[in-house]
């Protein structure tokens, strides 16, 4: 192999402009031309599902919650998954959030084939890739805001000093650094949801997944939470909200509607013409 390479350099003036057994740097004009040539990188969507199905069985009754959905969500999108009660949107959220496995179909998250991961290992994917915001906040009442936000980091074994620093930064991002040592009972509903958003961000997830994030809030506070989610999105995060409220869904950049377990509408279709 060494002899072949040396021969190549001796014979090919494009590799070496003098007959020599030692390779020399390319001349500046060829070096610049080579550096301009780049192989394009094909970036996969953050979320991609194909033929997604979910069937629940209760005794002899089967309920087909999802009936074969194809959907791709790119990195950095702000998407609302919408639909009435019983449409399948909550089931879709559970599958996307790795809280439930599909009955059939494929699901890739950040390039990883989630449908091939054993159910027992889905918790690792959730902890590393997804930040959740729930309608009911899901804060532990005995912990203050700082401790609630730290919790996901503790599960991952992050050292205490780093946990504190990252939790403090997450609370600062949602405007609650001054309330870091208040417990949930000492905070308003809007403040509790802000803590929940900080907790969702603290692990630096690939996806922020919000299930009816304004459902337990009055309209003014709900507006504030949507403003905060838009801010989170503007910082480069991929945000997916699940809602039955068209007024909330309209605030997302893209709206996907599920009806009877099928993809009924997608504003991206209209945008593409």
Buried (B, 14 or more C-beta within 10 A) or exposed (E): EEEEEBEEBBEEEEBBEEEEEEEEEBEEEEEEEEEEEEEEEEEEBBBBBBBBBBBEEEEEEEEBBBBBBEBBBBBEBBBBBBBEEEBBBBBBBBBBBBBBBBBEBBBBBBEBEBBEBEEEEBEEBBBBBBBBBBBEBEBEEEBBBBBBBBBBBEEEEBEEEEBBEBBBBBBEBBBBBEBBEBBBEEBEBBBBBBBBBBBBBBBEBBBBBBBBBBBBBEEEBBBBBBEBBBBBBEEEBBBBBBBBBEEBBEBBBBBBBBBBBBBEBBBBEEEEE
